[in-house]
Amino acid sequence: MTPDRSAPGRRTTPVRILVCDDHAVVRAGLLALLDSAPDIEVVGEAGTGEEALALAAKLTPDVVLMDLQLGEGIDGVETTRRLTSAEHTPSGASPHVLVLTTYDTDADITRAIEAGATGYLLKAERPDELFAAIHAAAEGRTALSAPVAGRVMANLRRPRPTLTDRERDILAQLARGLGNRDIARALFISEATVKTHLRRIYDKLGVDTRAGAVAVAKERRLLP
């Protein structure tokens, strides 16, 4: 069957979907649920990112329903990045990716959207919401769970922290995994100065750990 990629509202064939989740029981439940929708056709299932890439190239689905945590191998974000890159599909037509996960942290949402995901849904959604999101994704329209949409809007409205050049330098060294002594050596400053800057960075980012500072900096695109 050739996928119908016509304008929204004119689809005459079911949405062709590939399910990617590393839990067999979860996949079975999703397949049973999706099979109950007459306008959705499951064309394949994958348990790993690598398998999803291979099947997507072979089956050319309209939408890939993607979990983020896939066990061994590449994760859902990297799989999404490769799926939405035309260079990874023989026809040059990339499928839309709809993330379906239990994780709703800012970092997960940001990474998935930046990787090219069309939508981001939580597994707690009602079946009718899932079906609607699949159709929206097939048409290239954004589909977000209400909690996810709330987080996205909150992040957009949140004032961007203003860091000094020195604070950015120290953040960059933190992201490399360096300790205070190594940071001091790399930047030709004292350890006491590093500690002072770290306290200021923590206050500005609203965190109290090195890992937290790096995570927030990446979420807010404060690091290159």
Secondary structure, DSSP 8 states (H G I E B T S, - for coil): ------STT---S-EEEEEE-S-HHHHHHHHHHHHT-TTEEEEEEESSHHHHHHHHHHH--SEEEE-S--SSSS-HHHHHHHHTSGGGSTTS---EEEEEES---HHHHHHHHHTT-SEEEETTS-HHHHHHHHHHHHTT--EE-HHHHHHHHHHHHS------HHHHHHHHHHHTT--HHHHHHHHT--HHHHHHHHHHHHHHHT-SSHHHHHHHHHHTT---
